[in-house]
Amino acid sequence: MARYASPRHALGISDRTGRAYKLTNMRLEWNKLLVGKDEFEAKQPQLYPRHVKPDPQALRVSRPDRTEPAVEVLLAFNPFTSGAAGTTVITVTEPGHNRETGDTVLFRNASGIFGRDSAGADGFFPATINYATGYSVTKVDSSQYTFDVSDSGSSEVSGVVARGGGGDASAGPITVIP
């Protein structure tokens, strides 16, 4: 079996500068160079990259975005306003409605619109507003649209500008998905 000499008195030559050092004072670098203590350089952190963990926002089972079906929307208290005398047009206040001219809207649970003029009560009955096949609307702006009750075959006309509809009125598509 081979035996090696003790490095106690041995000298070593630096691989970097060529200087002589006591062999016991020399260090072996990560790149296998034997250098003196004053020349020693530790391994750079870039050579030990951290393990990249998975993205915490990624989903294991992802699904594509979908278009939401039209749903029934609860309207504010008394959202309907009748027009001037002799008109069959009703204005609906629904902020942020996203409806376009020509869309069909069905109103549900609306009470009538009743006002008073010099001749007495006037307005539209609930059955007229809650017409079973809905109304084609005309967009006024982003918070209002109008519809004409004569589309339902009703002969009712407004005699005075009045607000109504109650607190349970809703507007939505002809069919509601449960």
HELIX and SHEET records of a PDB file:
HELIX    1   1 LEU A   23  ASN A   25  5                                   3    
HELIX    2   2 LYS A   37  GLU A   39  5                                   3    
HELIX    3   3 PRO A   45  LEU A   47  5                                   3    
HELIX    4   4 PRO A  126  ILE A  129  1                                   4    
HELIX    5   5 VAL A  149  SER A  152  5                                   4    
SHEET    1   A 2 LEU A  11  ILE A  13  0                                        
SHEET    2   A 2 ALA A  20  LYS A  22 -1                                        
SHEET    1   B 2 MET A  26  LEU A  28  0                                        
SHEET    2   B 2 LEU A  34  GLY A  36 -1                                        
SHEET    1   C 4 VAL A  73  LEU A  74  0                                        
SHEET    2   C 4 SER A 170  GLY A 172 -1                                        
SHEET    3   C 4 THR A 104  ARG A 108 -1                                        
SHEET    4   C 4 TYR A 135  SER A 136 -1                                        
SHEET    1   D 5 THR A 138  ASP A 141  0                                        
SHEET    2   D 5 GLN A 144  ASP A 148 -1                                        
SHEET    3   D 5 VAL A  89  THR A  93 -1                                        
SHEET    4   D 5 PHE A  80  SER A  82 -1                                        
SHEET    5   D 5 ARG A 163  GLY A 164 -1                                        
SHEET    1   E 2 ILE A 113  ASP A 117  0                                        
SHEET    2   E 2 GLY A 120  PHE A 124 -1                                        
END                                                                             
